[in-house]
């Protein structure tokens, strides 16, 4: 973990044991305003709070955003009645998946979207219309977990 060390030559020590002094860096009222690259693990302050530098993302049509808190948001499209694999596996748990069925035909009855199965690796959606199970329907989804 990283700590800020106060003293005659204030510095920041990172978890990889490298140290950068804050002398000469742009500070405003004791707040760093730029000029320092932070490690991806963040900085742990003396009050035990941690400030992380951000998350990672895949910004494609089937992508994800890893938030600094560890929460992961994933999105994409799937075909009904087939298990879709998420862009990345949720390492711990999946909290929710929501989907929207896209139907290009002339729908005269309501379309129902259900989960066939869900786990940390993917989801299988079932689409039915008028009580009839439809295959090969496109579903756009968002999944949240950690």
N, C-alpha and C positions, 0 to 999 in steps of 0.2 A: 504494500500500500504506500501511497505517497503522502508526505507530510510537508507542511510549511514550517520552516525553522526560522524563528525570530532571533535577532541578534544584531551585531554591528554590521554584518554582511548578510542580509536576508537572502535565503535561497530556497529552492524547491527541490526536494529529493524524490525521485520517481521509483516505482517498484523494481525497475531494472538497475537500481543503484546509481544511475546517472544523476548529476546535480546541475542545476542551472541557477546562477545567481540572479537576483532581481535588480541588482544595481545596473542602471543604464536602460532598463526597460521602461516603456511608457506606463506610468502609474498615475491614476487620478484618485486622490483621497484614499490611497491604499488599495485601490482596485486596479488590477492589470487591464489595460485597454488595448493591448495588441503586442505583437512581436515575439510571442512564445508559442511553440508547438507543443501541445499537450499529448500525453500518451493515451491510447485508446481505453485503458483501464480507468482513466480519470485521476483526480487528485483527492486524497482524503485530508480533510482539515482537522485542526486540533479539537473541534467539537464533535468529531467522529462522523460528520456528514461527508458524503462523497459527491463530487461534481464530475460527471463524465463528459466526454467531449462529443458525443453524438453516437448515432447508430449506423448501421450499414443497410443498403437497399439494393434491390434489383428492380429497376424501373421499366420492366417490360410488361407486355399485356398479361402475362402470368408471372407476377412478381411478388415481392415482399418488402417490408420495412421492419428492421429490428430497432426498437426504441432503446434508449439508454437504460431504462428500467428493467429490460429483459423481455418486455411484452413484444410479441411479433404479430404483425398484421399481414395477411396474405390475400391475394386476389387472383382471379383468373376465370377461365371458362371450362366447362365440363360437358360431357355428353350424358344424357340420362341413361340409367340402367347399367352404366359402366363406372367402376371405381376410378376416380380421378386422383392422381398423386399430386400433393401440394408441391410448390417450387422447392421448399425445404421442409424437413421434418421438424415439428414442434418438439423441442428436447424434453419437455416436462408434461404438458397437458394442453388440450384444446378447450377453450371456454365456449365458443359459439361459432356457428357457421350460418350464414344467411345467403339465400340464393334467389335469383329471379329467372324464371323460365322464359325463353324467347320462342315464340311460336309465330311463324309467318303465314300460317293458313287462316282460313276464315273460321274463327272460333265462335261456335254458337252456344257452347256450354263452358262453364268455369273450368279453368285448368288448375290442378292441385299439384303442389310440389312438396315432396316428403324426402327425408333422409333415409336412404336404404341402410347405410352404415357410415360411421365416422370414427376415425382414430387419429393419432398424431401424424400419420403419414398421408392421409387423404380422406375423401368423402365420396360416397355414392348417392346420387340423387335419383329419385323415382318421380316421374311425371305422369299424371293421369288426367284424362279429360272425359267427362261423362261416365266415370267408372271404368274406363278402358286405359290400361297401362300403355303409355307411348314410349317407344324407344327412339334413340338418335335425336332427341331434342336438346338444343343448346341451353345451358344454364350458366349464368354469370354469378360468381360467388365472392364473398368476403369471409375470411376465417380469422379469428383472433385467439391467441393462446400465448404460451411462454415456454 
